[in-house]
Amino acid sequence: MSIIIRTENESDFFQVHNVNFIAFGEREDEARLVERIRATQNFVPQLSIIAEDNGEIIGHLLLSKAKIIEDEKRHEVIVLAPIAVRSDYQKQGIGKQLIHEGLNRCKELGYYLVLLIGHPSYYPKFGFRPARQFGLELKQFEVPDEVFMVCELKENELKNIKGELEYPRAFFG
Ligand SMILES: CC(C)(COP(=O)(O)OP(=O)(O)OC[C@H]1O[C@@H](n2cnc3c(N)ncnc32)[C@H](O)[C@@H]1OP(=O)(O)O)[C@@H](O)C(=O)NCCC(=O)NCCS
């Protein structure tokens, strides 16, 4: 098995849909979310990343733009969602490779805060920490403190940015 991690291109869209559909238990929601985000200005092509084995797409990660609202200020940040690895390829470090690549690319592109709602046992190893303790808020989704997380990719970024994360409209169907 030799896994290639690369940027998604248009000819991958069909397989990316299927990977999300299958990984999320034959549910269309996440596959459709990816399609809605792609159609907006929050989509950053280099942040739609796939894992490929032998020409077949077996994993996908999407990071896209969102805002943190601090009084009259708007800070551009990145949200991670969704991530999917086909079940027969899980627990082999592919999710990890996708996230490492995604975070490196965010940094290269000058995005220094990445936020997500996710499993509290999976994301801390990549540097994600509960976000509310840093003065960040999320009101659109009612979630416990430990699942709303942030990863700081540049020192002091969390000192400079506070406020409410606003997921774009694409996240609401
Ligand atoms: C979440 C998800 C993307 C993780 O992908 P993955 O490729 O299995 O992730 P990894 O292999 O990097 O890590 C998964 C686990 O396998 C372990 N693992 C990694 N490499 C391993 C190896 N070579 N041998 C055994 N275990 C390994 C990791 O330690 C990790 O366990 P831990 O979280 O308890 O520490 C995948 O499970 C998935 O698609 N789930 C369904 C969709 C979903 O829920 N997405 C997240 C919400 S957006």
The ligand as a Gaussian input file, in Angstrom:
#p B3LYP/6-31G(d) Opt

LIG

0 1
 C      -12.210000       9.945000      11.995000
 C      -11.462000       9.270000      10.850000
 C      -11.345000      10.225000       9.681000
 C      -10.080000       8.866000      11.334000
 O       -9.366000       8.325000      10.240000
 P       -8.229000       7.213000      10.427000
 O       -7.481000       7.127000       9.155000
 O       -8.814000       5.969000      10.965000
 O       -7.344000       7.938000      11.539000
 P       -5.946000       7.482000      12.103000
 O       -5.560000       6.146000      11.562000
 O       -5.024000       8.610000      11.914000
 O       -6.255000       7.370000      13.631000
 C       -7.325000       6.537000      14.117000
 C       -6.878000       5.665000      15.231000
 O       -6.074000       4.627000      14.716000
 C       -4.861000       4.569000      15.445000
 N       -3.814000       4.148000      14.512000
 C       -3.151000       4.933000      13.639000
 N       -2.255000       4.216000      12.950000
 C       -2.370000       2.945000      13.385000
 C       -1.709000       1.741000      13.055000
 N       -0.733000       1.695000      12.123000
 N       -2.100000       0.601000      13.671000
 C       -3.084000       0.651000      14.617000
 N       -3.728000       1.764000      14.975000
 C       -3.375000       2.887000      14.364000
 C       -4.642000       5.921000      15.956000
 O       -3.827000       5.912000      17.125000
 C       -6.031000       6.370000      16.246000
 O       -6.469000       5.910000      17.480000
 P       -6.722000       6.928000      18.662000
 O       -7.537000       8.065000      18.092000
 O       -7.458000       6.139000      19.657000
 O       -5.351000       7.332000      19.063000
 C      -12.186000       7.980000      10.379000
 O      -12.366000       7.138000      11.479000
 C      -13.552000       8.225000       9.726000
 O      -13.648000       8.481000       8.521000
 N      -14.631000       8.119000      10.512000
 C      -15.986000       8.262000       9.993000
 C      -16.281000       9.695000       9.674000
 C      -16.100000      10.619000      10.870000
 O      -16.617000      10.340000      11.937000
 N      -15.355000      11.721000      10.681000
 C      -15.053000      12.635000      11.759000
 C      -16.111000      13.656000      11.974000
 S      -15.972000      15.025000      10.845000

